Amino acid sequence: MNRKNISTLLLITLVCMLTACQNVKEKKKAANLEESVTSYEVALRWAEHESAYSYHVSPDGTRPAVDLDGLKEISVTGIEVFEKLVNETKDEAIIRMEVKYYFKDQGTVRTLKLEQLWWYSEENEQWFIKSDFPPF
């Protein structure tokens, strides 16, 4: 084999390795999104309001104002995610869900439709929600 063939083979191998690494990284982000959405749902469902609130961070580090104490009167009865749209670069997603809840002193089940913009932090390797906390 001459030098030109060896160089070409090495270049092809390098390109294949870089492509494979990118695919693994994207699959890891997608799996991380699934885990984050599930964890967020569980936190809402089991009234772990501080845990749910911890997902609400904008890319510039700001957080929405939320009265966590006022959420003690809310009981979530169910959450259904009905759409997940992830952008091409796998660093933003729109999650559409429906949350059923009631105020403990009223007993009437209400439905809240949410459209949340999630974003991926490369630094933290974690997904966060840019949108406001659910307006119960």
LINBELUR-V251484 format. One record per backbone hydrogen bond with DSSP energy under -0.5 kcal/mol. NH is the residue of the N-H (numbers start at 1). CO is the residue of the C=O. Records with the same first field share a line. If there is no record, write none. Layout:
NH = CO  CO
This chain:
6 = 2
7 = 3
8 = 4
9 = 5
10 = 6
11 = 7
12 = 8
13 = 9
14 = 10
15 = 11
16 = 12
17 = 13
18 = 14
19 = 15
20 = 16
21 = 17
22 = 18
23 = 19
24 = 20
25 = 21
26 = 22
27 = 23
28 = 24
29 = 25
30 = 26
31 = 27
32 = 28
33 = 29
34 = 30
35 = 31
36 = 32
37 = 33
38 = 34
39 = 35
40 = 36
41 = 37
42 = 38
43 = 39
44 = 40
45 = 41
46 = 42
47 = 44
48 = 43
49 = 47
52 = 48
53 = 49
54 = 50
55 = 52
56 = 53
57 = 55  129
58 = 62
61 = 58
68 = 66
71 = 67  68
72 = 69
73 = 70
74 = 71
75 = 102
77 = 100
78 = 100
80 = 98
82 = 80  96
83 = 96
85 = 94
86 = 84
87 = 92
90 = 87
93 = 118
94 = 85
95 = 93  116
96 = 83  94
97 = 95  114
98 = 80
99 = 112
100 = 78
101 = 110
102 = 75
104 = 73
106 = 103
107 = 103
109 = 107
110 = 101
112 = 99
114 = 97  112
116 = 95
118 = 93  116
119 = 128
120 = 91
121 = 119  126
122 = 120
125 = 121
126 = 121
128 = 119
129 = 55
130 = 117  128
131 = 117
136 = 134
